[in-house]
Amino acid sequence: MAELRVVVDADECEANAVCVGIAPEVFDLDDDEVLHILVPEPPAELVDRVREAVDSCPKRALFLREAGQ
C-alpha cells in the first residue's frame, strides 16, 4: 500500500474538531482555532482512524492523497 498524506483545505475548515476527537495524535486545533496536521504521513496503524476522520469532516475539508502528490 502506498503511503498516504493528510491534506486540509484551510479555506473550508471550520475548526469543528471532529477529526481531533477521532485521531488526536494526528490532528490538533490551536488557540486560534486553526487546524494543524501533526503527522502528515500517518503510519499504517493510524490510517484507519485518519480515514474515519477524513470521512467524518462535516465540511469535507480533509483529504488523503498518496505521499509525494
PQR file with spaces between the fields and no chain letter, atoms N, CA, C, O and H, PARSE charges and radii, in Angstrom:
ATOM       1  N    MET     1       0.844   -1.180    0.000 -0.4000 1.5000
ATOM       2  CA   MET     1       0.000    0.000    0.000 -0.0000 2.0000
ATOM       3  C    MET     1       0.889    1.243    0.000  0.5500 1.7000
ATOM       4  O    MET     1       1.884    1.304    0.723 -0.5500 1.4000
ATOM       5  N    ALA     2       0.522    2.229   -0.814 -0.4000 1.5000
ATOM       6  CA   ALA     2       1.279    3.476   -0.877 -0.0000 2.0000
ATOM       7  C    ALA     2       1.075    4.274    0.404  0.5500 1.7000
ATOM       8  O    ALA     2       0.016    4.213    1.029 -0.5500 1.4000
ATOM       9  H    ALA     2      -0.286    2.179   -1.401  0.4000 1.0000
ATOM      10  N    GLU     3       2.097    5.017    0.781 -0.4000 1.5000
ATOM      11  CA   GLU     3       1.951    5.877    1.951 -0.0000 2.0000
ATOM      12  C    GLU     3       0.998    7.008    1.614  0.5500 1.7000
ATOM      13  O    GLU     3       0.937    7.480    0.478 -0.5500 1.4000
ATOM      14  H    GLU     3       2.958    5.067    0.274  0.4000 1.0000
ATOM      15  N    LEU     4       0.249    7.434    2.633 -0.4000 1.5000
ATOM      16  CA   LEU     4      -0.752    8.475    2.442 -0.0000 2.0000
ATOM      17  C    LEU     4      -0.344    9.753    3.142  0.5500 1.7000
ATOM      18  O    LEU     4       0.360    9.735    4.151 -0.5500 1.4000
ATOM      19  H    LEU     4       0.298    7.051    3.555  0.4000 1.0000
ATOM      20  N    ARG     5      -0.801   10.866    2.586 -0.4000 1.5000
ATOM      21  CA   ARG     5      -0.558   12.182    3.161 -0.0000 2.0000
ATOM      22  C    ARG     5      -1.912   12.815    3.444  0.5500 1.7000
ATOM      23  O    ARG     5      -2.815   12.769    2.609 -0.5500 1.4000
ATOM      24  H    ARG     5      -1.373   10.882    1.766  0.4000 1.0000
ATOM      25  N    VAL     6      -2.047   13.409    4.631 -0.4000 1.5000
ATOM      26  CA   VAL     6      -3.276   14.100    5.021 -0.0000 2.0000
ATOM      27  C    VAL     6      -3.140   15.564    4.607  0.5500 1.7000
ATOM      28  O    VAL     6      -2.120   16.202    4.867 -0.5500 1.4000
ATOM      29  H    VAL     6      -1.313   13.447    5.309  0.4000 1.0000
ATOM      30  N    VAL     7      -4.173   16.081    3.965 -0.4000 1.5000
ATOM      31  CA   VAL     7      -4.186   17.462    3.488 -0.0000 2.0000
ATOM      32  C    VAL     7      -5.459   18.129    4.002  0.5500 1.7000
ATOM      33  O    VAL     7      -6.533   17.527    4.002 -0.5500 1.4000
ATOM      34  H    VAL     7      -5.002   15.563    3.754  0.4000 1.0000
ATOM      35  N    VAL     8      -5.325   19.381    4.438 -0.4000 1.5000
ATOM      36  CA   VAL     8      -6.502   20.151    4.866 -0.0000 2.0000
ATOM      37  C    VAL     8      -6.682   21.354    3.935  0.5500 1.7000
ATOM      38  O    VAL     8      -5.721   22.035    3.577 -0.5500 1.4000
ATOM      39  H    VAL     8      -4.453   19.871    4.438  0.4000 1.0000
ATOM      40  N    ASP     9      -7.925   21.592    3.559 -0.4000 1.5000
ATOM      41  CA   ASP     9      -8.278   22.801    2.816 -0.0000 2.0000
ATOM      42  C    ASP     9      -8.626   23.851    3.868  0.5500 1.7000
ATOM      43  O    ASP     9      -9.742   23.878    4.388 -0.5500 1.4000
ATOM      44  H    ASP     9      -8.706   21.039    3.849  0.4000 1.0000
ATOM      45  N    ALA    10      -7.664   24.709    4.171 -0.4000 1.5000
ATOM      46  CA   ALA    10      -7.825   25.686    5.252 -0.0000 2.0000
ATOM      47  C    ALA    10      -8.993   26.635    5.001  0.5500 1.7000
ATOM      48  O    ALA    10      -9.588   27.143    5.951 -0.5500 1.4000
ATOM      49  H    ALA    10      -6.758   24.687    3.749  0.4000 1.0000
ATOM      50  N    ASP    11      -9.324   26.880    3.745 -0.4000 1.5000
ATOM      51  CA   ASP    11     -10.445   27.774    3.433 -0.0000 2.0000
ATOM      52  C    ASP    11     -11.789   27.129    3.787  0.5500 1.7000
ATOM      53  O    ASP    11     -12.751   27.832    4.097 -0.5500 1.4000
ATOM      54  H    ASP    11      -8.840   26.467    2.974  0.4000 1.0000
ATOM      55  N    GLU    12     -11.858   25.810    3.743 -0.4000 1.5000
ATOM      56  CA   GLU    12     -13.104   25.102    4.043 -0.0000 2.0000
ATOM      57  C    GLU    12     -13.228   24.710    5.510  0.5500 1.7000
ATOM      58  O    GLU    12     -14.341   24.587    6.021 -0.5500 1.4000
ATOM      59  H    GLU    12     -11.076   25.239    3.491  0.4000 1.0000
ATOM      60  N    CYS    13     -12.105   24.513    6.196 -0.4000 1.5000
ATOM      61  CA   CYS    13     -12.122   24.035    7.577 -0.0000 2.0000
ATOM      62  C    CYS    13     -12.788   25.064    8.496  0.5500 1.7000
ATOM      63  O    CYS    13     -12.438   26.245    8.489 -0.5500 1.4000
ATOM      64  H    CYS    13     -11.201   24.613    5.781  0.4000 1.0000
ATOM      65  N    GLU    14     -13.752   24.588    9.283 -0.4000 1.5000
ATOM      66  CA   GLU    14     -14.448   25.449   10.247 -0.0000 2.0000
ATOM      67  C    GLU    14     -14.050   25.144   11.684  0.5500 1.7000
ATOM      68  O    GLU    14     -14.694   25.621   12.619 -0.5500 1.4000
ATOM      69  H    GLU    14     -14.036   23.630    9.289  0.4000 1.0000
ATOM      70  N    ALA    15     -13.008   24.363   11.869 -0.4000 1.5000
ATOM      71  CA   ALA    15     -12.497   24.032   13.209 -0.0000 2.0000
ATOM      72  C    ALA    15     -13.558   23.358   14.070  0.5500 1.7000
ATOM      73  O    ALA    15     -13.703   23.675   15.250 -0.5500 1.4000
ATOM      74  H    ALA    15     -12.485   23.976   11.110  0.4000 1.0000
ATOM      75  N    ASN    16     -14.297   22.430   13.477 -0.4000 1.5000
ATOM      76  CA   ASN    16     -15.307   21.681   14.225 -0.0000 2.0000
ATOM      77  C    ASN    16     -14.683   20.661   15.176  0.5500 1.7000
ATOM      78  O    ASN    16     -15.331   20.220   16.125 -0.5500 1.4000
ATOM      79  H    ASN    16     -14.179   22.173   12.518  0.4000 1.0000
ATOM      80  N    ALA    17     -13.438   20.290   14.928 -0.4000 1.5000
ATOM      81  CA   ALA    17     -12.648   19.388   15.779 -0.0000 2.0000
ATOM      82  C    ALA    17     -13.139   17.945   15.785  0.5500 1.7000
ATOM      83  O    ALA    17     -12.759   17.174   16.665 -0.5500 1.4000
ATOM      84  H    ALA    17     -12.912   20.648   14.157  0.4000 1.0000
ATOM      85  N    VAL    18     -13.965   17.570   14.834 -0.4000 1.5000
ATOM      86  CA   VAL    18     -14.379   16.175   14.741 -0.0000 2.0000
ATOM      87  C    VAL    18     -13.152   15.295   14.534  0.5500 1.7000
ATOM      88  O    VAL    18     -13.025   14.240   15.156 -0.5500 1.4000
ATOM      89  H    VAL    18     -14.274   18.196   14.119  0.4000 1.0000
ATOM      90  N    CYS    19     -12.255   15.727   13.664 -0.4000 1.5000
ATOM      91  CA   CYS    19     -11.041   14.953   13.381 -0.0000 2.0000
ATOM      92  C    CYS    19     -10.155   14.833   14.617  0.5500 1.7000
ATOM      93  O    CYS    19      -9.538   13.792   14.844 -0.5500 1.4000
ATOM      94  H    CYS    19     -12.358   16.584   13.159  0.4000 1.0000
ATOM      95  N    VAL    20     -10.093   15.891   15.410 -0.4000 1.5000
ATOM      96  CA   VAL    20      -9.286   15.863   16.638 -0.0000 2.0000
ATOM      97  C    VAL    20      -9.836   14.814   17.596  0.5500 1.7000
ATOM      98  O    VAL    20      -9.071   14.102   18.245 -0.5500 1.4000
ATOM      99  H    VAL    20     -10.594   16.736   15.226  0.4000 1.0000
ATOM     100  N    GLY    21     -11.147   14.719   17.685 -0.4000 1.5000
ATOM     101  CA   GLY    21     -11.764   13.732   18.561 -0.0000 2.0000
ATOM     102  C    GLY    21     -11.505   12.301   18.117  0.5500 1.7000
ATOM     103  O    GLY    21     -11.419   11.397   18.948 -0.5500 1.4000
ATOM     104  H    GLY    21     -11.769   15.298   17.157  0.4000 1.0000
ATOM     105  N    ILE    22     -11.381   12.093   16.814 -0.4000 1.5000
ATOM     106  CA   ILE    22     -11.174   10.742   16.282 -0.0000 2.0000
ATOM     107  C    ILE    22      -9.696   10.351   16.311  0.5500 1.7000
ATOM     108  O    ILE    22      -9.359    9.218   16.654 -0.5500 1.4000
ATOM     109  H    ILE    22     -11.451   12.827   16.139  0.4000 1.0000
ATOM     110  N    ALA    23      -8.818   11.284   15.954 -0.4000 1.5000
ATOM     111  CA   ALA    23      -7.380   10.967   15.874 -0.0000 2.0000
ATOM     112  C    ALA    23      -6.551   12.131   16.424  0.5500 1.7000
ATOM     113  O    ALA    23      -5.905   12.845   15.657 -0.5500 1.4000
ATOM     114  H    ALA    23      -9.091   12.204   15.676  0.4000 1.0000
ATOM     115  N    PRO    24      -6.565   12.326   17.752 -0.5600 1.5000
ATOM     116  CA   PRO    24      -5.868   13.473   18.344  0.2800 2.0000
ATOM     117  C    PRO    24      -4.357   13.432   18.179  0.5500 1.7000
ATOM     118  O    PRO    24      -3.697   14.460   18.323 -0.5500 1.4000
ATOM     119  N    GLU    25      -3.799   12.272   17.882 -0.4000 1.5000
ATOM     120  CA   GLU    25      -2.364   12.218   17.668 -0.0000 2.0000
ATOM     121  C    GLU    25      -1.976   12.698   16.275  0.5500 1.7000
ATOM     122  O    GLU    25      -0.794   12.882   15.988 -0.5500 1.4000
ATOM     123  H    GLU    25      -4.336   11.436   17.766  0.4000 1.0000
ATOM     124  N    VAL    26      -2.974   12.903   15.403 -0.4000 1.5000
ATOM     125  CA   VAL    26      -2.721   13.362   14.038 -0.0000 2.0000
ATOM     126  C    VAL    26      -3.186   14.803   13.831  0.5500 1.7000
ATOM     127  O    VAL    26      -2.551   15.565   13.102 -0.5500 1.4000
ATOM     128  H    VAL    26      -3.935   12.753   15.637  0.4000 1.0000
ATOM     129  N    PHE    27      -4.296   15.175   14.474 -0.4000 1.5000
ATOM     130  CA   PHE    27      -4.897   16.493   14.273 -0.0000 2.0000
ATOM     131  C    PHE    27      -4.914   17.287   15.573  0.5500 1.7000
ATOM     132  O    PHE    27      -5.082   16.728   16.657 -0.5500 1.4000
ATOM     133  H    PHE    27      -4.812   14.556   15.066  0.4000 1.0000
ATOM     134  N    ASP    28      -4.734   18.613   15.444 -0.4000 1.5000
ATOM     135  CA   ASP    28      -4.775   19.486   16.625 -0.0000 2.0000
ATOM     136  C    ASP    28      -5.308   20.852   16.216  0.5500 1.7000
ATOM     137  O    ASP    28      -5.013   21.351   15.131 -0.5500 1.4000
ATOM     138  H    ASP    28      -4.597   19.067   14.564  0.4000 1.0000
ATOM     139  N    LEU    29      -6.097   21.445   17.102 -0.4000 1.5000
ATOM     140  CA   LEU    29      -6.556   22.824   16.913 -0.0000 2.0000
ATOM     141  C    LEU    29      -5.791   23.712   17.872  0.5500 1.7000
ATOM     142  O    LEU    29      -5.676   23.399   19.057 -0.5500 1.4000
ATOM     143  H    LEU    29      -6.337   21.040   17.984  0.4000 1.0000
ATOM     144  N    ASP    30      -5.265   24.825   17.362 -0.4000 1.5000
ATOM     145  CA   ASP    30      -4.558   25.736   18.254 -0.0000 2.0000
ATOM     146  C    ASP    30      -5.549   26.718   18.889  0.5500 1.7000
ATOM     147  O    ASP    30      -6.755   26.634   18.653 -0.5500 1.4000
ATOM     148  H    ASP    30      -5.359   25.079   16.399  0.4000 1.0000
ATOM     149  N    ASP    31      -5.037   27.635   19.684 -0.4000 1.5000
ATOM     150  CA   ASP    31      -5.894   28.586   20.401 -0.0000 2.0000
ATOM     151  C    ASP    31      -6.654   29.523   19.463  0.5500 1.7000
ATOM     152  O    ASP    31      -7.660   30.113   19.854 -0.5500 1.4000
ATOM     153  H    ASP    31      -4.057   27.703   19.875  0.4000 1.0000
ATOM     154  N    ASP    32      -6.174   29.657   18.232 -0.4000 1.5000
ATOM     155  CA   ASP    32      -6.851   30.494   17.240 -0.0000 2.0000
ATOM     156  C    ASP    32      -7.799   29.681   16.360  0.5500 1.7000
ATOM     157  O    ASP    32      -8.299   30.176   15.350 -0.5500 1.4000
ATOM     158  H    ASP    32      -5.356   29.178   17.915  0.4000 1.0000
ATOM     159  N    GLU    33      -8.041   28.425   16.755 -0.4000 1.5000
ATOM     160  CA   GLU    33      -8.908   27.508   16.023 -0.0000 2.0000
ATOM     161  C    GLU    33      -8.412   27.252   14.602  0.5500 1.7000
ATOM     162  O    GLU    33      -9.199   27.191   13.657 -0.5500 1.4000
ATOM     163  H    GLU    33      -7.635   28.023   17.576  0.4000 1.0000
ATOM     164  N    VAL    34      -7.111   27.104   14.471 -0.4000 1.5000
ATOM     165  CA   VAL    34      -6.501   26.728   13.203 -0.0000 2.0000
ATOM     166  C    VAL    34      -6.102   25.255   13.323  0.5500 1.7000
ATOM     167  O    VAL    34      -5.428   24.863   14.276 -0.5500 1.4000
ATOM     168  H    VAL    34      -6.472   27.154   15.239  0.4000 1.0000
ATOM     169  N    LEU    35      -6.518   24.457   12.360 -0.4000 1.5000
ATOM     170  CA   LEU    35      -6.204   23.036   12.374 -0.0000 2.0000
ATOM     171  C    LEU    35      -4.764   22.801   11.936  0.5500 1.7000
ATOM     172  O    LEU    35      -4.302   23.353   10.938 -0.5500 1.4000
ATOM     173  H    LEU    35      -7.065   24.775   11.586  0.4000 1.0000
ATOM     174  N    HIS    36      -4.070   21.972   12.702 -0.4000 1.5000
ATOM     175  CA   HIS    36      -2.707   21.567   12.356 -0.0000 2.0000
ATOM     176  C    HIS    36      -2.680   20.055   12.210  0.5500 1.7000
ATOM     177  O    HIS    36      -3.275   19.327   13.005 -0.5500 1.4000
ATOM     178  H    HIS    36      -4.446   21.523   13.513  0.4000 1.0000
ATOM     179  N    ILE    37      -1.983   19.599   11.185 -0.4000 1.5000
ATOM     180  CA   ILE    37      -1.796   18.171   10.987 -0.0000 2.0000
ATOM     181  C    ILE    37      -0.444   17.831   11.593  0.5500 1.7000
ATOM     182  O    ILE    37       0.601   18.214   11.066 -0.5500 1.4000
ATOM     183  H    ILE    37      -1.500   20.190   10.539  0.4000 1.0000
ATOM     184  N    LEU    38      -0.477   17.113   12.698 -0.4000 1.5000
ATOM     185  CA   LEU    38       0.731   16.795   13.451 -0.0000 2.0000
ATOM     186  C    LEU    38       1.548   15.689   12.787  0.5500 1.7000
ATOM     187  O    LEU    38       2.774   15.662   12.892 -0.5500 1.4000
ATOM     188  H    LEU    38      -1.326   16.802   13.126  0.4000 1.0000
ATOM     189  N    VAL    39       0.860   14.787   12.108 -0.4000 1.5000
ATOM     190  CA   VAL    39       1.520   13.659   11.437 -0.0000 2.0000
ATOM     191  C    VAL    39       0.993   13.631    9.998  0.5500 1.7000
ATOM     192  O    VAL    39       0.033   12.917    9.709 -0.5500 1.4000
ATOM     193  H    VAL    39      -0.137   14.809   12.023  0.4000 1.0000
ATOM     194  N    PRO    40       1.609   14.399    9.098 -0.5600 1.5000
ATOM     195  CA   PRO    40       1.083   14.491    7.730  0.2800 2.0000
ATOM     196  C    PRO    40       1.058   13.167    6.975  0.5500 1.7000
ATOM     197  O    PRO    40       0.195   12.952    6.123 -0.5500 1.4000
ATOM     198  N    GLU    41       1.999   12.280    7.284 -0.4000 1.5000
ATOM     199  CA   GLU    41       2.023   10.966    6.650 -0.0000 2.0000
ATOM     200  C    GLU    41       1.881    9.911    7.748  0.5500 1.7000
ATOM     201  O    GLU    41       2.874    9.357    8.219 -0.5500 1.4000
ATOM     202  H    GLU    41       2.699   12.455    7.976  0.4000 1.0000
ATOM     203  N    PRO    42       0.635    9.641    8.149 -0.5600 1.5000
ATOM     204  CA   PRO    42       0.398    8.748    9.286  0.2800 2.0000
ATOM     205  C    PRO    42       0.893    7.331    9.037  0.5500 1.7000
ATOM     206  O    PRO    42       0.813    6.828    7.917 -0.5500 1.4000
ATOM     207  N    PRO    43       1.406    6.689   10.085 -0.5600 1.5000
ATOM     208  CA   PRO    43       1.833    5.295    9.956  0.2800 2.0000
ATOM     209  C    PRO    43       0.626    4.385    9.766  0.5500 1.7000
ATOM     210  O    PRO    43      -0.511    4.761   10.053 -0.5500 1.4000
ATOM     211  N    ALA    44       0.900    3.185    9.277 -0.4000 1.5000
ATOM     212  CA   ALA    44      -0.169    2.233    8.935 -0.0000 2.0000
ATOM     213  C    ALA    44      -1.154    2.015   10.071  0.5500 1.7000
ATOM     214  O    ALA    44      -2.350    1.859    9.826 -0.5500 1.4000
ATOM     215  H    ALA    44       1.824    2.880    9.043  0.4000 1.0000
ATOM     216  N    GLU    45      -0.670    2.002   11.316 -0.4000 1.5000
ATOM     217  CA   GLU    45      -1.579    1.727   12.437 -0.0000 2.0000
ATOM     218  C    GLU    45      -2.585    2.854   12.693  0.5500 1.7000
ATOM     219  O    GLU    45      -3.556    2.654   13.422 -0.5500 1.4000
ATOM     220  H    GLU    45       0.302    2.129   11.514  0.4000 1.0000
ATOM     221  N    LEU    46      -2.369    4.026   12.108 -0.4000 1.5000
ATOM     222  CA   LEU    46      -3.301    5.149   12.291 -0.0000 2.0000
ATOM     223  C    LEU    46      -4.176    5.402   11.069  0.5500 1.7000
ATOM     224  O    LEU    46      -5.117    6.194   11.139 -0.5500 1.4000
ATOM     225  H    LEU    46      -1.580    4.189   11.515  0.4000 1.0000
ATOM     226  N    VAL    47      -3.883    4.747    9.961 -0.4000 1.5000
ATOM     227  CA   VAL    47      -4.566    5.059    8.708 -0.0000 2.0000
ATOM     228  C    VAL    47      -6.074    4.861    8.804  0.5500 1.7000
ATOM     229  O    VAL    47      -6.821    5.684    8.275 -0.5500 1.4000
ATOM     230  H    VAL    47      -3.119    4.104    9.905  0.4000 1.0000
ATOM     231  N    ASP    48      -6.545    3.816    9.449 -0.4000 1.5000
ATOM     232  CA   ASP    48      -7.996    3.600    9.537 -0.0000 2.0000
ATOM     233  C    ASP    48      -8.676    4.742   10.285  0.5500 1.7000
ATOM     234  O    ASP    48      -9.737    5.206    9.869 -0.5500 1.4000
ATOM     235  H    ASP    48      -5.938    3.147    9.879  0.4000 1.0000
ATOM     236  N    ARG    49      -8.075    5.199   11.382 -0.4000 1.5000
ATOM     237  CA   ARG    49      -8.668    6.305   12.142 -0.0000 2.0000
ATOM     238  C    ARG    49      -8.580    7.615   11.363  0.5500 1.7000
ATOM     239  O    ARG    49      -9.489    8.441   11.436 -0.5500 1.4000
ATOM     240  H    ARG    49      -7.213    4.822   11.719  0.4000 1.0000
ATOM     241  N    VAL    50      -7.500    7.808   10.623 -0.4000 1.5000
ATOM     242  CA   VAL    50      -7.379    9.014    9.796 -0.0000 2.0000
ATOM     243  C    VAL    50      -8.447    8.990    8.701  0.5500 1.7000
ATOM     244  O    VAL    50      -9.077   10.011    8.425 -0.5500 1.4000
ATOM     245  H    VAL    50      -6.761    7.137   10.564  0.4000 1.0000
ATOM     246  N    ARG    51      -8.648    7.842    8.085 -0.4000 1.5000
ATOM     247  CA   ARG    51      -9.725    7.734    7.077 -0.0000 2.0000
ATOM     248  C    ARG    51     -11.080    8.063    7.694  0.5500 1.7000
ATOM     249  O    ARG    51     -11.888    8.762    7.081 -0.5500 1.4000
ATOM     250  H    ARG    51      -8.136    7.013    8.309  0.4000 1.0000
ATOM     251  N    GLU    52     -11.333    7.563    8.906 -0.4000 1.5000
ATOM     252  CA   GLU    52     -12.584    7.866    9.595 -0.0000 2.0000
ATOM     253  C    GLU    52     -12.709    9.369    9.840  0.5500 1.7000
ATOM     254  O    GLU    52     -13.783    9.943    9.658 -0.5500 1.4000
ATOM     255  H    GLU    52     -10.677    6.996    9.404  0.4000 1.0000
ATOM     256  N    ALA    53     -11.615   10.005   10.251 -0.4000 1.5000
ATOM     257  CA   ALA    53     -11.630   11.451   10.493 -0.0000 2.0000
ATOM     258  C    ALA    53     -11.911   12.213    9.203  0.5500 1.7000
ATOM     259  O    ALA    53     -12.705   13.154    9.195 -0.5500 1.4000
ATOM     260  H    ALA    53     -10.743    9.540   10.399  0.4000 1.0000
ATOM     261  N    VAL    54     -11.266   11.811    8.120 -0.4000 1.5000
ATOM     262  CA   VAL    54     -11.482   12.456    6.821 -0.0000 2.0000
ATOM     263  C    VAL    54     -12.942   12.293    6.403  0.5500 1.7000
ATOM     264  O    VAL    54     -13.579   13.258    5.981 -0.5500 1.4000
ATOM     265  H    VAL    54     -10.622   11.046    8.126  0.4000 1.0000
ATOM     266  N    ASP    55     -13.464   11.089    6.518 -0.4000 1.5000
ATOM     267  CA   ASP    55     -14.854   10.815    6.123 -0.0000 2.0000
ATOM     268  C    ASP    55     -15.866   11.516    7.026  0.5500 1.7000
ATOM     269  O    ASP    55     -16.993   11.774    6.604 -0.5500 1.4000
ATOM     270  H    ASP    55     -12.946   10.306    6.862  0.4000 1.0000
ATOM     271  N    SER    56     -15.477   11.826    8.262 -0.4000 1.5000
ATOM     272  CA   SER    56     -16.390   12.438    9.235 -0.0000 2.0000
ATOM     273  C    SER    56     -16.364   13.959    9.228  0.5500 1.7000
ATOM     274  O    SER    56     -17.176   14.593    9.903 -0.5500 1.4000
ATOM     275  H    SER    56     -14.561   11.617    8.605  0.4000 1.0000
ATOM     276  N    CYS    57     -15.453   14.549    8.483 -0.4000 1.5000
ATOM     277  CA   CYS    57     -15.348   16.018    8.459 -0.0000 2.0000
ATOM     278  C    CYS    57     -16.642   16.620    7.913  0.5500 1.7000
ATOM     279  O    CYS    57     -17.012   16.353    6.770 -0.5500 1.4000
ATOM     280  H    CYS    57     -14.794   14.034    7.935  0.4000 1.0000
ATOM     281  N    PRO    58     -17.336   17.434    8.723 -0.5600 1.5000
ATOM     282  CA   PRO    58     -18.618   17.983    8.269  0.2800 2.0000
ATOM     283  C    PRO    58     -18.490   18.937    7.088  0.5500 1.7000
ATOM     284  O    PRO    58     -19.455   19.129    6.349 -0.5500 1.4000
ATOM     285  N    LYS    59     -17.330   19.533    6.899 -0.4000 1.5000
ATOM     286  CA   LYS    59     -17.121   20.462    5.779 -0.0000 2.0000
ATOM     287  C    LYS    59     -16.371   19.829    4.613  0.5500 1.7000
ATOM     288  O    LYS    59     -16.116   20.488    3.606 -0.5500 1.4000
ATOM     289  H    LYS    59     -16.546   19.377    7.500  0.4000 1.0000
ATOM     290  N    ARG    60     -16.015   18.547    4.747 -0.4000 1.5000
ATOM     291  CA   ARG    60     -15.235   17.861    3.713 -0.0000 2.0000
ATOM     292  C    ARG    60     -13.956   18.633    3.386  0.5500 1.7000
ATOM     293  O    ARG    60     -13.580   18.786    2.224 -0.5500 1.4000
ATOM     294  H    ARG    60     -16.223   18.012    5.566  0.4000 1.0000
ATOM     295  N    ALA    61     -13.302   19.111    4.441 -0.4000 1.5000
ATOM     296  CA   ALA    61     -12.091   19.915    4.289 -0.0000 2.0000
ATOM     297  C    ALA    61     -10.813   19.083    4.374  0.5500 1.7000
ATOM     298  O    ALA    61      -9.718   19.614    4.190 -0.5500 1.4000
ATOM     299  H    ALA    61     -13.607   18.986    5.386  0.4000 1.0000
ATOM     300  N    LEU    62     -10.939   17.797    4.649 -0.4000 1.5000
ATOM     301  CA   LEU    62      -9.772   16.918    4.781 -0.0000 2.0000
ATOM     302  C    LEU    62      -9.723   15.945    3.617  0.5500 1.7000
ATOM     303  O    LEU    62     -10.749   15.478    3.124 -0.5500 1.4000
ATOM     304  H    LEU    62     -11.828   17.365    4.799  0.4000 1.0000
ATOM     305  N    PHE    63      -8.488   15.651    3.188 -0.4000 1.5000
ATOM     306  CA   PHE    63      -8.272   14.751    2.062 -0.0000 2.0000
ATOM     307  C    PHE    63      -7.101   13.829    2.350  0.5500 1.7000
ATOM     308  O    PHE    63      -6.197   14.172    3.111 -0.5500 1.4000
ATOM     309  H    PHE    63      -7.654   16.030    3.588  0.4000 1.0000
ATOM     310  N    LEU    64      -7.127   12.666    1.740 -0.4000 1.5000
ATOM     311  CA   LEU    64      -5.986   11.756    1.750 -0.0000 2.0000
ATOM     312  C    LEU    64      -5.456   11.672    0.330  0.5500 1.7000
ATOM     313  O    LEU    64      -6.214   11.477   -0.620 -0.5500 1.4000
ATOM     314  H    LEU    64      -7.861   12.387    1.122  0.4000 1.0000
ATOM     315  N    ARG    65      -4.168   11.820    0.200 -0.4000 1.5000
ATOM     316  CA   ARG    65      -3.511   11.708   -1.101 -0.0000 2.0000
ATOM     317  C    ARG    65      -2.339   10.742   -0.953  0.5500 1.7000
ATOM     318  O    ARG    65      -1.852   10.519    0.155 -0.5500 1.4000
ATOM     319  H    ARG    65      -3.553   11.979    0.972  0.4000 1.0000
ATOM     320  N    GLU    66      -1.898   10.184   -2.039 -0.4000 1.5000
ATOM     321  CA   GLU    66      -0.689    9.387   -1.979 -0.0000 2.0000
ATOM     322  C    GLU    66       0.469   10.324   -1.662  0.5500 1.7000
ATOM     323  O    GLU    66       0.563   11.418   -2.220 -0.5500 1.4000
ATOM     324  H    GLU    66      -2.294   10.365   -2.940  0.4000 1.0000
ATOM     325  N    ALA    67       1.349    9.890   -0.765 -0.4000 1.5000
ATOM     326  CA   ALA    67       2.513   10.716   -0.392 -0.0000 2.0000
ATOM     327  C    ALA    67       3.294   11.053   -1.655  0.5500 1.7000
ATOM     328  O    ALA    67       3.454   10.219   -2.545 -0.5500 1.4000
ATOM     329  H    ALA    67       1.272    9.002   -0.312  0.4000 1.0000
ATOM     330  N    GLY    68       3.772   12.274   -1.716 -0.4000 1.5000
ATOM     331  CA   GLY    68       4.520   12.726   -2.880 -0.0000 2.0000
ATOM     332  C    GLY    68       3.663   13.462   -3.894  0.5500 1.7000
ATOM     333  O    GLY    68       4.183   14.025   -4.857 -0.5500 1.4000
ATOM     334  H    GLY    68       3.642   12.953   -0.993  0.4000 1.0000
ATOM     335  N    GLN    69       2.353   13.462   -3.686 -0.4000 1.5000
ATOM     336  CA   GLN    69       1.471   14.193   -4.608 -0.0000 2.0000
ATOM     337  C    GLN    69       1.152   15.560   -4.068  0.5500 1.7000
ATOM     338  O    GLN    69       0.424   16.321   -4.705 -0.5500 1.4000
ATOM     339  H    GLN    69       1.929   13.005   -2.904  0.4000 1.0000
